[in-house]
Amino acid sequence: MHDLASMYLMLVPTVAFLFITLLSIDLKVKELYKTLRVLSLLIYVSHLMFVVVVTALFPTMNALLQYGIVALSSLLFALIIYTLAKHFPIFKHLYA
């Protein structure tokens, strides 16, 4: 049990160091970053919907398999919405 206490004790300086280090990185503006930002927003917003749907359809499914299906479904949904938004501007209202 004492190992967990030392882990939690070092968590605060580790997170502070990581945060300071990440703030010091100077990234150049690229189109990929904007795409990833939009995809991450769509995945975050849609994953709960897929959790509800998958658990309703398959209530006794293995948790790891359920996680994989939800993650893949959310990713595919985000990619489809992002691709459709390039052709049909109405879909941009879902993330802009």
Biopython code that builds the backbone (N, CA, C, O; Angstrom):
import numpy as np
from Bio.PDB.StructureBuilder import StructureBuilder

atoms = [
    (1, "MET", "N", (0.812, -1.197, 0.000)),
    (1, "MET", "CA", (0.000, 0.000, 0.000)),
    (1, "MET", "C", (0.855, 1.260, 0.000)),
    (1, "MET", "O", (0.431, 2.285, -0.534)),
    (2, "HIS", "N", (2.040, 1.209, 0.583)),
    (2, "HIS", "CA", (2.890, 2.397, 0.629)),
    (2, "HIS", "C", (3.384, 2.793, -0.757)),
    (2, "HIS", "O", (3.737, 3.951, -0.980)),
    (3, "ASP", "N", (3.412, 1.839, -1.692)),
    (3, "ASP", "CA", (3.817, 2.183, -3.057)),
    (3, "ASP", "C", (2.794, 3.104, -3.722)),
    (3, "ASP", "O", (3.162, 4.001, -4.481)),
    (4, "LEU", "N", (1.521, 2.883, -3.440)),
    (4, "LEU", "CA", (0.489, 3.740, -4.015)),
    (4, "LEU", "C", (0.574, 5.151, -3.440)),
    (4, "LEU", "O", (0.330, 6.126, -4.150)),
    (5, "ALA", "N", (0.914, 5.262, -2.171)),
    (5, "ALA", "CA", (1.036, 6.589, -1.554)),
    (5, "ALA", "C", (2.150, 7.392, -2.221)),
    (5, "ALA", "O", (1.993, 8.587, -2.471)),
    (6, "SER", "N", (3.270, 6.741, -2.508)),
    (6, "SER", "CA", (4.357, 7.464, -3.159)),
    (6, "SER", "C", (3.999, 7.822, -4.603)),
    (6, "SER", "O", (4.462, 8.836, -5.127)),
    (7, "MET", "N", (3.182, 6.997, -5.240)),
    (7, "MET", "CA", (2.745, 7.311, -6.588)),
    (7, "MET", "C", (1.883, 8.568, -6.583)),
    (7, "MET", "O", (2.076, 9.462, -7.407)),
    (8, "TYR", "N", (0.938, 8.634, -5.658)),
    (8, "TYR", "CA", (0.073, 9.811, -5.586)),
    (8, "TYR", "C", (0.834, 11.048, -5.151)),
    (8, "TYR", "O", (0.493, 12.159, -5.556)),
    (9, "LEU", "N", (1.848, 10.873, -4.342)),
    (9, "LEU", "CA", (2.661, 12.001, -3.909)),
    (9, "LEU", "C", (3.431, 12.596, -5.088)),
    (9, "LEU", "O", (3.534, 13.818, -5.195)),
    (10, "MET", "N", (3.962, 11.775, -5.957)),
    (10, "MET", "CA", (4.742, 12.252, -7.102)),
    (10, "MET", "C", (3.868, 12.658, -8.285)),
    (10, "MET", "O", (4.365, 13.194, -9.275)),
    (11, "LEU", "N", (2.577, 12.401, -8.177)),
    (11, "LEU", "CA", (1.676, 12.760, -9.271)),
    (11, "LEU", "C", (1.601, 14.279, -9.471)),
    (11, "LEU", "O", (1.556, 14.745, -10.610)),
    (12, "VAL", "N", (1.589, 15.040, -8.400)),
    (12, "VAL", "CA", (1.467, 16.499, -8.500)),
    (12, "VAL", "C", (2.670, 17.116, -9.216)),
    (12, "VAL", "O", (2.464, 17.875, -10.163)),
    (13, "PRO", "N", (3.931, 16.827, -8.812)),
    (13, "PRO", "CA", (5.040, 17.422, -9.558)),
    (13, "PRO", "C", (5.163, 16.893, -10.986)),
    (13, "PRO", "O", (5.613, 17.615, -11.876)),
    (14, "THR", "N", (4.774, 15.665, -11.206)),
    (14, "THR", "CA", (4.838, 15.110, -12.556)),
    (14, "THR", "C", (3.873, 15.837, -13.488)),
    (14, "THR", "O", (4.243, 16.198, -14.605)),
    (15, "VAL", "N", (2.658, 16.049, -13.041)),
    (15, "VAL", "CA", (1.669, 16.744, -13.859)),
    (15, "VAL", "C", (2.096, 18.193, -14.079)),
    (15, "VAL", "O", (1.935, 18.722, -15.179)),
    (16, "ALA", "N", (2.638, 18.841, -13.045)),
    (16, "ALA", "CA", (3.103, 20.219, -13.200)),
    (16, "ALA", "C", (4.240, 20.302, -14.225)),
    (16, "ALA", "O", (4.237, 21.178, -15.090)),
    (17, "PHE", "N", (5.197, 19.398, -14.125)),
    (17, "PHE", "CA", (6.304, 19.373, -15.077)),
    (17, "PHE", "C", (5.813, 19.098, -16.493)),
    (17, "PHE", "O", (6.255, 19.751, -17.439)),
    (18, "LEU", "N", (4.914, 18.148, -16.646)),
    (18, "LEU", "CA", (4.371, 17.823, -17.962)),
    (18, "LEU", "C", (3.615, 19.016, -18.557)),
    (18, "LEU", "O", (3.753, 19.310, -19.744)),
    (19, "PHE", "N", (2.831, 19.689, -17.746)),
    (19, "PHE", "CA", (2.070, 20.847, -18.208)),
    (19, "PHE", "C", (3.003, 21.970, -18.654)),
    (19, "PHE", "O", (2.787, 22.567, -19.709)),
    (20, "ILE", "N", (4.030, 22.264, -17.870)),
    (20, "ILE", "CA", (4.989, 23.314, -18.226)),
    (20, "ILE", "C", (5.743, 22.946, -19.499)),
    (20, "ILE", "O", (5.970, 23.801, -20.356)),
    (21, "THR", "N", (6.128, 21.690, -19.626)),
    (21, "THR", "CA", (6.840, 21.241, -20.816)),
    (21, "THR", "C", (5.967, 21.355, -22.061)),
    (21, "THR", "O", (6.434, 21.806, -23.107)),
    (22, "LEU", "N", (4.714, 20.953, -21.956)),
    (22, "LEU", "CA", (3.820, 21.030, -23.115)),
    (22, "LEU", "C", (3.524, 22.474, -23.511)),
    (22, "LEU", "O", (3.340, 22.768, -24.693)),
    (23, "LEU", "N", (3.477, 23.371, -22.537)),
    (23, "LEU", "CA", (3.254, 24.780, -22.862)),
    (23, "LEU", "C", (4.456, 25.406, -23.568)),
    (23, "LEU", "O", (4.305, 26.373, -24.315)),
    (24, "SER", "N", (5.638, 24.862, -23.337)),
    (24, "SER", "CA", (6.834, 25.441, -23.942)),
    (24, "SER", "C", (7.072, 24.984, -25.376)),
    (24, "SER", "O", (7.922, 25.552, -26.063)),
    (25, "ILE", "N", (6.350, 23.980, -25.843)),
    (25, "ILE", "CA", (6.519, 23.482, -27.209)),
    (25, "ILE", "C", (5.846, 24.453, -28.176)),
    (25, "ILE", "O", (4.683, 24.816, -27.997)),
    (26, "ASP", "N", (6.583, 24.868, -29.198)),
    (26, "ASP", "CA", (6.055, 25.794, -30.191)),
    (26, "ASP", "C", (5.736, 25.014, -31.473)),
    (26, "ASP", "O", (6.633, 24.644, -32.230)),
    (27, "LEU", "N", (4.454, 24.775, -31.697)),
    (27, "LEU", "CA", (4.028, 24.032, -32.881)),
    (27, "LEU", "C", (3.667, 24.993, -33.998)),
    (27, "LEU", "O", (3.022, 26.015, -33.762)),
    (28, "LYS", "N", (4.077, 24.672, -35.193)),
    (28, "LYS", "CA", (3.701, 25.454, -36.368)),
    (28, "LYS", "C", (2.250, 25.134, -36.726)),
    (28, "LYS", "O", (1.777, 24.021, -36.496)),
    (29, "VAL", "N", (1.567, 26.092, -37.276)),
    (29, "VAL", "CA", (0.166, 25.904, -37.651)),
    (29, "VAL", "C", (0.097, 24.991, -38.870)),
    (29, "VAL", "O", (0.715, 25.260, -39.900)),
    (30, "LYS", "N", (-0.655, 23.920, -38.737)),
    (30, "LYS", "CA", (-0.851, 22.971, -39.841)),
    (30, "LYS", "C", (-2.329, 22.632, -39.950)),
    (30, "LYS", "O", (-3.072, 22.712, -38.972)),
    (31, "GLU", "N", (-2.739, 22.261, -41.132)),
    (31, "GLU", "CA", (-4.133, 21.886, -41.369)),
    (31, "GLU", "C", (-4.501, 20.621, -40.592)),
    (31, "GLU", "O", (-5.655, 20.443, -40.200)),
    (32, "LEU", "N", (-3.523, 19.748, -40.373)),
    (32, "LEU", "CA", (-3.775, 18.507, -39.644)),
    (32, "LEU", "C", (-4.266, 18.788, -38.234)),
    (32, "LEU", "O", (-5.124, 18.063, -37.731)),
    (33, "TYR", "N", (-3.747, 19.815, -37.586)),
    (33, "TYR", "CA", (-4.152, 20.131, -36.221)),
    (33, "TYR", "C", (-5.618, 20.544, -36.152)),
    (33, "TYR", "O", (-6.332, 20.186, -35.215)),
    (34, "LYS", "N", (-6.059, 21.304, -37.159)),
    (34, "LYS", "CA", (-7.460, 21.708, -37.195)),
    (34, "LYS", "C", (-8.360, 20.487, -37.418)),
    (34, "LYS", "O", (-9.417, 20.364, -36.798)),
    (35, "THR", "N", (-7.937, 19.604, -38.295)),
    (35, "THR", "CA", (-8.708, 18.385, -38.549)),
    (35, "THR", "C", (-8.805, 17.527, -37.293)),
    (35, "THR", "O", (-9.883, 17.038, -36.954)),
    (36, "LEU", "N", (-7.692, 17.345, -36.611)),
    (36, "LEU", "CA", (-7.695, 16.538, -35.388)),
    (36, "LEU", "C", (-8.541, 17.184, -34.295)),
    (36, "LEU", "O", (-9.191, 16.480, -33.523)),
    (37, "ARG", "N", (-8.540, 18.511, -34.220)),
    (37, "ARG", "CA", (-9.356, 19.212, -33.235)),
    (37, "ARG", "C", (-10.836, 18.952, -33.489)),
    (37, "ARG", "O", (-11.595, 18.685, -32.557)),
    (38, "VAL", "N", (-11.241, 19.030, -34.752)),
    (38, "VAL", "CA", (-12.648, 18.797, -35.103)),
    (38, "VAL", "C", (-13.023, 17.348, -34.841)),
    (38, "VAL", "O", (-14.082, 17.066, -34.281)),
    (39, "LEU", "N", (-12.152, 16.427, -35.246)),
    (39, "LEU", "CA", (-12.454, 15.008, -35.031)),
    (39, "LEU", "C", (-12.544, 14.670, -33.546)),
    (39, "LEU", "O", (-13.411, 13.896, -33.140)),
    (40, "SER", "N", (-11.665, 15.240, -32.739)),
    (40, "SER", "CA", (-11.712, 14.937, -31.302)),
    (40, "SER", "C", (-12.991, 15.482, -30.680)),
    (40, "SER", "O", (-13.564, 14.846, -29.795)),
    (41, "LEU", "N", (-13.442, 16.642, -31.125)),
    (41, "LEU", "CA", (-14.707, 17.185, -30.619)),
    (41, "LEU", "C", (-15.873, 16.275, -30.995)),
    (41, "LEU", "O", (-16.721, 15.971, -30.157)),
    (42, "LEU", "N", (-15.915, 15.844, -32.248)),
    (42, "LEU", "CA", (-17.012, 14.978, -32.691)),
    (42, "LEU", "C", (-16.983, 13.624, -31.980)),
    (42, "LEU", "O", (-18.035, 13.080, -31.644)),
    (43, "ILE", "N", (-15.805, 13.086, -31.753)),
    (43, "ILE", "CA", (-15.698, 11.811, -31.031)),
    (43, "ILE", "C", (-16.178, 11.983, -29.598)),
    (43, "ILE", "O", (-16.925, 11.149, -29.086)),
    (44, "TYR", "N", (-15.751, 13.063, -28.947)),
    (44, "TYR", "CA", (-16.146, 13.304, -27.559)),
    (44, "TYR", "C", (-17.660, 13.460, -27.423)),
    (44, "TYR", "O", (-18.267, 12.931, -26.491)),
    (45, "VAL", "N", (-18.258, 14.186, -28.354)),
    (45, "VAL", "CA", (-19.692, 14.445, -28.266)),
    (45, "VAL", "C", (-20.507, 13.197, -28.604)),
    (45, "VAL", "O", (-21.567, 12.977, -28.018)),
    (46, "SER", "N", (-20.030, 12.387, -29.529)),
    (46, "SER", "CA", (-20.834, 11.250, -30.007)),
    (46, "SER", "C", (-20.606, 9.953, -29.245)),
    (46, "SER", "O", (-21.417, 9.034, -29.356)),
    (47, "HIS", "N", (-19.527, 9.850, -28.473)),
    (47, "HIS", "CA", (-19.239, 8.541, -27.879)),
    (47, "HIS", "C", (-20.310, 8.104, -26.884)),
    (47, "HIS", "O", (-20.596, 6.911, -26.782)),
    (48, "LEU", "N", (-20.902, 9.032, -26.158)),
    (48, "LEU", "CA", (-21.937, 8.643, -25.205)),
    (48, "LEU", "C", (-23.165, 8.088, -25.919)),
    (48, "LEU", "O", (-23.811, 7.164, -25.425)),
    (49, "MET", "N", (-23.483, 8.651, -27.078)),
    (49, "MET", "CA", (-24.601, 8.143, -27.868)),
    (49, "MET", "C", (-24.345, 6.683, -28.258)),
    (49, "MET", "O", (-25.251, 5.852, -28.185)),
    (50, "PHE", "N", (-23.122, 6.376, -28.669)),
    (50, "PHE", "CA", (-22.812, 5.003, -29.069)),
    (50, "PHE", "C", (-22.736, 4.064, -27.871)),
    (50, "PHE", "O", (-23.035, 2.877, -28.003)),
    (51, "VAL", "N", (-22.344, 4.571, -26.707)),
    (51, "VAL", "CA", (-22.363, 3.742, -25.494)),
    (51, "VAL", "C", (-23.792, 3.312, -25.193)),
    (51, "VAL", "O", (-24.041, 2.143, -24.898)),
    (52, "VAL", "N", (-24.720, 4.239, -25.265)),
    (52, "VAL", "CA", (-26.125, 3.930, -24.980)),
    (52, "VAL", "C", (-26.678, 2.949, -25.999)),
    (52, "VAL", "O", (-27.372, 2.000, -25.635)),
    (53, "VAL", "N", (-26.378, 3.169, -27.267)),
    (53, "VAL", "CA", (-26.910, 2.297, -28.325)),
    (53, "VAL", "C", (-26.334, 0.887, -28.215)),
    (53, "VAL", "O", (-27.076, -0.092, -28.301)),
    (54, "VAL", "N", (-25.028, 0.774, -28.027)),
    (54, "VAL", "CA", (-24.393, -0.549, -27.979)),
    (54, "VAL", "C", (-24.846, -1.319, -26.741)),
    (54, "VAL", "O", (-25.108, -2.518, -26.834)),
    (55, "THR", "N", (-24.945, -0.661, -25.588)),
    (55, "THR", "CA", (-25.404, -1.375, -24.390)),
    (55, "THR", "C", (-26.872, -1.749, -24.482)),
    (55, "THR", "O", (-27.288, -2.752, -23.901)),
    (56, "ALA", "N", (-27.671, -0.960, -25.205)),
    (56, "ALA", "CA", (-29.080, -1.315, -25.381)),
    (56, "ALA", "C", (-29.234, -2.502, -26.329)),
    (56, "ALA", "O", (-30.082, -3.368, -26.114)),
    (57, "LEU", "N", (-28.414, -2.539, -27.377)),
    (57, "LEU", "CA", (-28.514, -3.628, -28.349)),
    (57, "LEU", "C", (-27.893, -4.923, -27.833)),
    (57, "LEU", "O", (-28.411, -6.009, -28.091)),
    (58, "PHE", "N", (-26.783, -4.806, -27.103)),
    (58, "PHE", "CA", (-26.054, -5.982, -26.623)),
    (58, "PHE", "C", (-25.770, -5.844, -25.130)),
    (58, "PHE", "O", (-24.653, -5.486, -24.754)),
    (59, "PRO", "N", (-26.748, -6.117, -24.274)),
    (59, "PRO", "CA", (-26.554, -5.886, -22.833)),
    (59, "PRO", "C", (-25.566, -6.838, -22.165)),
    (59, "PRO", "O", (-25.016, -6.501, -21.117)),
    (60, "THR", "N", (-25.326, -8.011, -22.736)),
    (60, "THR", "CA", (-24.424, -8.977, -22.093)),
    (60, "THR", "C", (-23.074, -9.065, -22.795)),
    (60, "THR", "O", (-22.355, -10.052, -22.636)),
    (61, "MET", "N", (-22.731, -8.054, -23.561)),
    (61, "MET", "CA", (-21.483, -8.080, -24.318)),
    (61, "MET", "C", (-20.281, -7.878, -23.398)),
    (61, "MET", "O", (-20.364, -7.192, -22.380)),
    (62, "ASN", "N", (-19.172, -8.487, -23.780)),
    (62, "ASN", "CA", (-17.903, -8.309, -23.082)),
    (62, "ASN", "C", (-17.535, -6.820, -23.076)),
    (62, "ASN", "O", (-17.708, -6.135, -24.084)),
    (63, "ALA", "N", (-17.028, -6.319, -21.940)),
    (63, "ALA", "CA", (-16.743, -4.888, -21.793)),
    (63, "ALA", "C", (-15.654, -4.422, -22.756)),
    (63, "ALA", "O", (-15.741, -3.320, -23.297)),
    (64, "LEU", "N", (-14.637, -5.242, -22.973)),
    (64, "LEU", "CA", (-13.565, -4.847, -23.887)),
    (64, "LEU", "C", (-14.065, -4.777, -25.325)),
    (64, "LEU", "O", (-13.699, -3.870, -26.071)),
    (65, "LEU", "N", (-14.884, -5.718, -25.703)),
    (65, "LEU", "CA", (-15.473, -5.701, -27.040)),
    (65, "LEU", "C", (-16.410, -4.502, -27.195)),
    (65, "LEU", "O", (-16.432, -3.852, -28.241)),
    (66, "GLN", "N", (-17.172, -4.222, -26.160)),
    (66, "GLN", "CA", (-18.065, -3.065, -26.172)),
    (66, "GLN", "C", (-17.261, -1.773, -26.319)),
    (66, "GLN", "O", (-17.650, -0.884, -27.076)),
    (67, "TYR", "N", (-16.155, -1.667, -25.606)),
    (67, "TYR", "CA", (-15.293, -0.489, -25.712)),
    (67, "TYR", "C", (-14.775, -0.328, -27.140)),
    (67, "TYR", "O", (-14.778, 0.777, -27.684)),
    (68, "GLY", "N", (-14.333, -1.422, -27.743)),
    (68, "GLY", "CA", (-13.820, -1.370, -29.111)),
    (68, "GLY", "C", (-14.871, -0.941, -30.114)),
    (68, "GLY", "O", (-14.594, -0.144, -31.011)),
    (69, "ILE", "N", (-16.072, -1.466, -29.965)),
    (69, "ILE", "CA", (-17.151, -1.105, -30.888)),
    (69, "ILE", "C", (-17.528, 0.362, -30.726)),
    (69, "ILE", "O", (-17.749, 1.057, -31.718)),
    (70, "VAL", "N", (-17.604, 0.842, -29.483)),
    (70, "VAL", "CA", (-17.950, 2.246, -29.241)),
    (70, "VAL", "C", (-16.861, 3.167, -29.784)),
    (70, "VAL", "O", (-17.166, 4.184, -30.406)),
    (71, "ALA", "N", (-15.594, 2.822, -29.554)),
    (71, "ALA", "CA", (-14.489, 3.659, -30.036)),
    (71, "ALA", "C", (-14.475, 3.705, -31.564)),
    (71, "ALA", "O", (-14.323, 4.775, -32.153)),
    (72, "LEU", "N", (-14.630, 2.563, -32.194)),
    (72, "LEU", "CA", (-14.635, 2.510, -33.653)),
    (72, "LEU", "C", (-15.848, 3.232, -34.239)),
    (72, "LEU", "O", (-15.727, 3.944, -35.236)),
    (73, "SER", "N", (-17.005, 3.051, -33.628)),
    (73, "SER", "CA", (-18.217, 3.728, -34.113)),
    (73, "SER", "C", (-18.091, 5.242, -33.992)),
    (73, "SER", "O", (-18.484, 5.973, -34.902)),
    (74, "SER", "N", (-17.548, 5.712, -32.881)),
    (74, "SER", "CA", (-17.379, 7.154, -32.690)),
    (74, "SER", "C", (-16.393, 7.722, -33.702)),
    (74, "SER", "O", (-16.613, 8.804, -34.248)),
    (75, "LEU", "N", (-15.322, 7.007, -33.951)),
    (75, "LEU", "CA", (-14.335, 7.458, -34.928)),
    (75, "LEU", "C", (-14.925, 7.509, -36.332)),
    (75, "LEU", "O", (-14.738, 8.487, -37.055)),
    (76, "LEU", "N", (-15.637, 6.455, -36.714)),
    (76, "LEU", "CA", (-16.262, 6.432, -38.041)),
    (76, "LEU", "C", (-17.302, 7.530, -38.189)),
    (76, "LEU", "O", (-17.392, 8.167, -39.239)),
    (77, "PHE", "N", (-18.086, 7.755, -37.145)),
    (77, "PHE", "CA", (-19.079, 8.820, -37.173)),
    (77, "PHE", "C", (-18.402, 10.177, -37.375)),
    (77, "PHE", "O", (-18.857, 10.984, -38.184)),
    (78, "ALA", "N", (-17.326, 10.423, -36.645)),
    (78, "ALA", "CA", (-16.614, 11.697, -36.765)),
    (78, "ALA", "C", (-16.030, 11.871, -38.160)),
    (78, "ALA", "O", (-16.102, 12.959, -38.731)),
    (79, "LEU", "N", (-15.454, 10.815, -38.710)),
    (79, "LEU", "CA", (-14.895, 10.902, -40.061)),
    (79, "LEU", "C", (-15.971, 11.141, -41.114)),
    (79, "LEU", "O", (-15.758, 11.899, -42.061)),
    (80, "ILE", "N", (-17.113, 10.503, -40.953)),
    (80, "ILE", "CA", (-18.206, 10.679, -41.907)),
    (80, "ILE", "C", (-18.745, 12.104, -41.846)),
    (80, "ILE", "O", (-18.967, 12.727, -42.884)),
    (81, "ILE", "N", (-18.955, 12.624, -40.641)),
    (81, "ILE", "CA", (-19.461, 13.990, -40.501)),
    (81, "ILE", "C", (-18.459, 14.988, -41.063)),
    (81, "ILE", "O", (-18.845, 15.931, -41.753)),
    (82, "TYR", "N", (-17.182, 14.790, -40.775)),
    (82, "TYR", "CA", (-16.153, 15.714, -41.269)),
    (82, "TYR", "C", (-16.064, 15.675, -42.795)),
    (82, "TYR", "O", (-15.903, 16.717, -43.431)),
    (83, "THR", "N", (-16.169, 14.488, -43.384)),
    (83, "THR", "CA", (-16.131, 14.365, -44.841)),
    (83, "THR", "C", (-17.378, 14.972, -45.481)),
    (83, "THR", "O", (-17.283, 15.660, -46.496)),
    (84, "LEU", "N", (-18.535, 14.720, -44.896)),
    (84, "LEU", "CA", (-19.768, 15.304, -45.431)),
    (84, "LEU", "C", (-19.775, 16.828, -45.328)),
    (84, "LEU", "O", (-20.358, 17.507, -46.173)),
    (85, "ALA", "N", (-19.132, 17.358, -44.302)),
    (85, "ALA", "CA", (-19.103, 18.816, -44.114)),
    (85, "ALA", "C", (-18.307, 19.508, -45.215)),
    (85, "ALA", "O", (-18.529, 20.686, -45.494)),
    (86, "LYS", "N", (-17.401, 18.799, -45.828)),
    (86, "LYS", "CA", (-16.646, 19.381, -46.942)),
    (86, "LYS", "C", (-17.536, 19.563, -48.173)),
    (86, "LYS", "O", (-17.329, 20.486, -48.961)),
    (87, "HIS", "N", (-18.522, 18.686, -48.335)),
    (87, "HIS", "CA", (-19.397, 18.734, -49.501)),
    (87, "HIS", "C", (-20.721, 19.437, -49.222)),
    (87, "HIS", "O", (-21.286, 20.083, -50.104)),
    (88, "PHE", "N", (-21.207, 19.309, -48.003)),
    (88, "PHE", "CA", (-22.480, 19.908, -47.610)),
    (88, "PHE", "C", (-22.247, 20.781, -46.380)),
    (88, "PHE", "O", (-22.109, 20.259, -45.274)),
    (89, "PRO", "N", (-22.202, 22.086, -46.553)),
    (89, "PRO", "CA", (-21.850, 22.982, -45.448)),
    (89, "PRO", "C", (-22.787, 22.922, -44.246)),
    (89, "PRO", "O", (-22.414, 23.382, -43.167)),
    (90, "ILE", "N", (-23.978, 22.376, -44.393)),
    (90, "ILE", "CA", (-24.917, 22.299, -43.284)),
    (90, "ILE", "C", (-24.340, 21.447, -42.138)),
    (90, "ILE", "O", (-24.660, 21.680, -40.972)),
    (91, "PHE", "N", (-23.498, 20.468, -42.466)),
    (91, "PHE", "CA", (-22.903, 19.598, -41.447)),
    (91, "PHE", "C", (-21.865, 20.308, -40.598)),
    (91, "PHE", "O", (-21.507, 19.817, -39.528)),
    (92, "LYS", "N", (-21.380, 21.443, -41.047)),
    (92, "LYS", "CA", (-20.402, 22.199, -40.252)),
    (92, "LYS", "C", (-21.034, 22.759, -38.983)),
    (92, "LYS", "O", (-20.330, 23.095, -38.031)),
    (93, "HIS", "N", (-22.342, 22.858, -38.970)),
    (93, "HIS", "CA", (-23.023, 23.346, -37.764)),
    (93, "HIS", "C", (-22.898, 22.355, -36.606)),
    (93, "HIS", "O", (-23.153, 22.720, -35.458)),
    (94, "LEU", "N", (-22.516, 21.126, -36.884)),
    (94, "LEU", "CA", (-22.347, 20.136, -35.817)),
    (94, "LEU", "C", (-21.065, 20.367, -35.027)),
    (94, "LEU", "O", (-20.946, 19.886, -33.900)),
    (95, "TYR", "N", (-20.115, 21.083, -35.587)),
    (95, "TYR", "CA", (-18.857, 21.298, -34.866)),
    (95, "TYR", "C", (-18.318, 22.715, -34.941)),
    (95, "TYR", "O", (-17.302, 23.003, -34.309)),
    (96, "ALA", "N", (-18.938, 23.592, -35.667)),
    (96, "ALA", "CA", (-18.409, 24.958, -35.780)),
    (96, "ALA", "C", (-19.188, 25.938, -34.926)),
    (96, "ALA", "O", (-18.873, 27.127, -34.906)),
]
sb = StructureBuilder()
sb.init_structure("model")
sb.init_model(0)
sb.init_chain("A")
sb.init_seg("    ")
for serial, (resi, resn, name, xyz) in enumerate(atoms, 1):
    if name == "N":
        sb.init_residue(resn, " ", resi, " ")
    sb.init_atom(name, np.array(xyz, "f"), 0.0, 1.0, " ", f" {name:<3s}", serial, name[0])
structure = sb.get_structure()
